[in-house]
Amino acid sequence: VRAVIAESYERIHRTNLVCMGILPLQFQDGDTPASLGLSGSEVYDILGLDDNLQPGQEVTVQARSSEGHVTEFMAVVRLETPVEVAYYRHGGILHKAIRDML
């Protein structure tokens, strides 16, 4: 798992994802899996992730069904601080700590 898309997050769950190097994304207000016609079985591509990733940035998500139908929507990157961005970029807090020690 490289990312999780949810309607909302409890603080501790969002933080745990970041510390494991998993990108927490949040649907924009008014969007839900049901309103977008998503089943969860799609293959997801996240566009706009690059070296300039910022807390709260919006990214485009493309969901491709097994039949080839593509649903595109915007999501918010739920990295809240530059430190969380660093944890994510390093693949989690453990990887960052080991790199810092080396």
N, C-alpha and C positions, 0 to 999 in steps of 0.2 A: 504494500500500500504506500503510495507516494503522496496522496492528498485525500482529504475527507471534505465533502460538501454537506453542510447542514443548514437548517433554517435558523438555528441559534446555538450558542454554546454556553455551558456553565464555565466559569473561569478556570476551575481546576482541570476540566477535561480538555479545554483548548490549550492550556499550558502543558499538559502531559503530551499532547500531540506534538507541539513545538519541540519539546525536550527530546522526543524520539525522532526528530527530523522529518515529521509528517506535516505537510502544509494544510492548515485549517482554512477552508474557504466557506463563505457564508452566502446563501442566496440573497439577492437584493430584496428589499421590502416588497411584498406582494407576490413574489415568486415562490413557488413550492414545487416539489417533484410532481405533484398531481396537476398543478396549473400548467406546467411545461410538458406534460405527457411523458414523464420519465418513469421507467420501471425499476431502474437500478441495475439492469443487465447490460446497459450500453457500455461502450468503450469511450472513455473521456479523454479529450486533449485539452490542455490548459495553455492558452496562448498569452504571450506577454510576460512570461517569466524570463528575466535576464539579469545581468549583473547590476542593474539599477533598481532592483526590487526594493520597494518602500513599504513601511507599515501602512495598512489601510488601503493599499493600491487596489484598483479594480482590474480584473483580468477577464478575458473572454474564454468561455468554456464551450467546447463543442462535444455533444453527446451523439455518438453514432450507434444506431440500433443494428441488430443482426441483419435486418432487411436493407440496410444502407441509408435509412432516413437520418438526416442530421438535424439536431436541435441545437441552436446557438443561443447562449444567454450570458449575461454579465454576472460576476461574483466578486465579493470583496475578500481580499487577502486579510485574514485575521491574525497577522503578526502585528503586535501592538507597539513594540519598541525596537530600536536598532539592535539591542542585545538579542532579542528573539529572531531577528533577521539573520544575525551571525550564527545562532544555534542552528537554524534551518539550513543555511548555506553549508555548514560543516557536517550536516547529517545527524544533528542532535547534540545535546549537551556533553555526552561522554566523548564523542569524537572531537569536539572543540577543546575539551579539557586536555585530552591526550596530545593534540596538536600544540596547545599552549605550553605543555610541559616539555615537549621536544624542542 
